[in-house]
Amino acid sequence: VAVLEASLGLSGMLASIIGGQWRRAQGYINPFWLVLATNVASALYAFLFVHESVYPDPSAKLLTARHHKAVWHLYSTGGSSGEDGGRLRRCKLWLYTLCFFLVVTVHFGSRDLFVLYELSSPLCWGSALIGYGSAAQHLAYLSSLLGLKVMQRCLKDSWVALVGLASNITGLVVFSVADTTELMFTGYGLCFLFMAATPVLRSKLSKLVGPSEQGALFASVACVESLCFLVGSSIFNSLYPASLHFMKGFPFLFAALVLFIPAGIIGWVCAFILFIIPTSKEKHDS
């Protein structure tokens, strides 16, 4: 998952650099022809050369509630297998899903505001600088992958997620007060690990369920991700104009405060597993 997200970051970085310069040289239309050509080429490549790995099931029904029931069973019972007992596993499923929802909502919501924030005073960026800023933001996908690989050698997954959230929070705080180009790029630099948390959360969710329940889990995660886009865009696009009269960067500060919630949940779950469960087992054994 981290490699796939790094691929998104690499392509986004190249597109941002090319798009900003191309837009300044030839306007808006020609870059979109490249987007169209790239999508058509991708669709043809997938159709002609990528073979289906799942064989069709003649008994499968087009319209069925079985998949919805599988998702409901997963979150109501905690699944049939996994690392922990049923009640604890169900609790961790809900908590990690809430963390994923909050983190991705902040990512989607704050991302919508960067161009507006950079276009307006006092930054007043042009298309070239906006392209470089977007490239710096997408570069964090690659740096997050590298940081994830390095940190996993000496830290547990929960601590990797906390470091990623800390990177995101500090970057957002700098964005909220950025009034110069240098400070804005400093914020992008501090966010160099901001994508490290989401692969860890996906991995933690995946480890909580059995092999036969992975489809139901990631179907629910995809639904949560779509909900994040809707909620994040609605909240942050409404918050930005409402806060212009007292603090232009308030939405970024608000996003940083929201991220303290998943950081607290992950820290609490980690402490619960490390200290409370062993203590209770020792008391039970004695």
N, C-alpha and C positions, 0 to 999 in steps of 0.2 A: 504494500500500500504506500509506503514511504517513497519507493522508487517511482511509482506511478505519479504521485503528487510532485515529485521532483521533475518529472517529465513535463508536467503542466507548467511548473515554474520556468523551466528552460524555454519552452515554446512561448510563454507569456513575456519573458524578458526579451527575446529576439523580436517578437511582434511589436512590443512597445517601442523599442529603439528604432526599428524600421518604420513603424507607423507614424511616429512623431515627425521624423525627417521627411517622409513621403507626403504627409499631409501638408507640411509647410511648402513643399516644392510644387505639388500638383493638385492640392485640394483634397476633398473628402471622397470623391467617387472612385478613383482608381484603386485605393487600398481595399475597398470592399469587393472589387472584382477579384483581387487576390484571395480574399476570404472565401468567396464563392468557389473559385477554382480549387482551393485547398480542400474544401468540404466535399466537392464532387470527386476529387481524386481519392480522398479517404474512403468515401462510400464505395467507389468502384474497387478499391483494393480489398476492402472487407468482404465484398460480395464475391470477388473472383479468386482470392488467394487465401482467405482465412476460413479454414474448414470448421464446421460445427462439431463440437466435442461431445454433445449430448444427442443420443439417438432418439428419434420421435417415438412416443408411446401411443400406440393405436387406441388404448383404453382411456387416455386422458381426455377430460371434458374441457370444453372452451369456457363455460361459465360454471364456477363452483365456489363454494364458500370454505373449502377445505384449507386453503392457504390463510384466510383470515382467522380461522379457528386455530391454526398452528401458531400464529403470532400471538393470539390471545392466550393460548395455553402456555406459551413461552414466558410471558410476563406475569401470568397469574399464578403459575406453579414454580417458576424458576427453571423449567426445562427438565428433561429426564436424566441428564448426566452433566458432569462438569467438575470443577475443582472443589467446590464446597457443598455443604448441606443445602437442602431445598430452600428453607426460609432465608438463610444468609445469602444464598446465590440470587434469589429473587430480589432481595433488598439491594444487592450490589448491581444487579441489572438495571433497576430503576435509577439508582444514584448515578451510575456511569452514563446512562442515557441522558439524564438531566444535565450532567457535565458536558456531554457532547452537544446537546441542544444549545446551551448557553455559549459555549466557545464558538460554534459555527455561526450562531446568530450574530455574535460580535464581529466575526470575520466578514460575513456578508453585509451587515449593516454599515460598518465603518468603511468598507471598501467603496461603497457608493458615494461617499462624501469627499474622497480625496481630490477628485478633479475640481469639484465646486470650491473646496477649500483653497486649492492652489491657484485657481483662476482669479479669485477675488483678492481685494486689498488685505494686507500689505504685501503679499507674495507676488501677485499679478504675473504668474508664470505664462509663458507661451507654449505652443504645441511641442517644441523640442524638449523643454524642461519637463513638461508633463510626461512625455515619453520616457525620459531618463528616470523620473520618479517612479513610474510604473515598472520600469525595468528593475530598479532597485528593490521594489516591493516583491517582484517575482523571483529575484535572486535569492530571497529568503527561503524559497522552496528548496533550492540546492544546498544552501548553508544549513538548513534544518535537517536535511538528509545526512549530511556529513556530521553535524553535531550529534544526531541520533545514533549514528554508528559508533562514534567515539565515546559518548556518554554511556551507552549500553555495556561497554567493557568494564566500567567501574561503578555504575549506579543501577539501581532497580528501576523498573518502568515507571513507577509512581514518582520517583524523584526526577526522572527525565521529563515527565509531563509538567511537574512543578517548575522546573527550570525553563521550559518552553513558555509557560504562562507568565513567569516573571519577566522574561524577555518581551513578551507582548505587552504586559502592563507598563513597563518602563518606556517602551516606544510610544504607546498611546498617550502617556502623560506628557512626553516631550512634544508630540503633535498638538496637544491641546494648548500649548503656549508658544508654538513656533510662529515667529513673525519675520524670519529671515530664511533664505535658501539654505544656508549652512545648517541652521537648527533643524530644518525639515529633513535634510539628508541625514543628520545625526539620529533623528527618530527612526528613519528607515534602517540605519545601521544597528540600532539597539534592538530592532525586531528581527534580527538575523536567525533566531530560533523559534519564531512565533508559530511555525507549522509543525513543531515537534510534538505538540500535545495531541492533535487529532489522530495520527496513526497509533499512538499509544492507547488512546481510548478505544479505537476500533479493535486493537489487539486484545485489550482486556475484556471487552464484550465477547469477542470470539472465543476466548479461553473459558468463558463461563458456561458455554453450551456444548452439547455433543455434536458430532459430525453431521448427523441427520437433521440438525436444527440450524445449521449455518445459513441456509437459504431464508428461513423465516426471520432470523436475526437481521441479516443484511437488507432484507426487504423492508423491515421496520426502520432500520437506520436510514435507508434511502428516503422513506416517507418523512422521517424527522428532519433530514437535510432539506427537503423541499419546504417543510414548514418553517425551517430556520430562514430560508430566503424570503418567504412571505413576511414573517414577523420582523426580521431584521430590517428589511427595506421599509416597512410601514413605520416602525418606531423611529429609526434614525433619520429618515427623510422628513418626518414630521418634527422631530426634535431640533434639527439644524435651523430651520427658519424661526422656530419659536425661541431659540436661545441666542439669536444674533444680537439682540439689544443689550445683553449683559455679559456674554462670553462666547465669542465665535467658536472656540475650540471645545465648548462644553460637551458635545456628543462624544468626543474622544475620551474626555475625562470620565464621562458616564460609562463608556465601554470598559475602561480600566477598572472601575469600581465593580462592574458586573462580573469581571473575570476573577475577582476575589472569592466569589461563591464557589465555582468549580475547584479553585485552588484549596479552599477550606474543606470541601467534600473529599477530595482526593487525599489530603493530609489526614483527615479524620479516619477514613477507611484504612489508610496505611497504618496509623497508630492503633486502630482497633484490632487489626490482624496481628500486629507485632506484639502488643502488650496485653490487651484485654482478653483475647481468646486464650493465650497460653496461661494467664493467671487464673481464669475460670476453670481451665482443665486441671490445673494443679490443685485447686481447691476441691474439685470434684473427686480427683484421685485420692486426696488425703481423707 
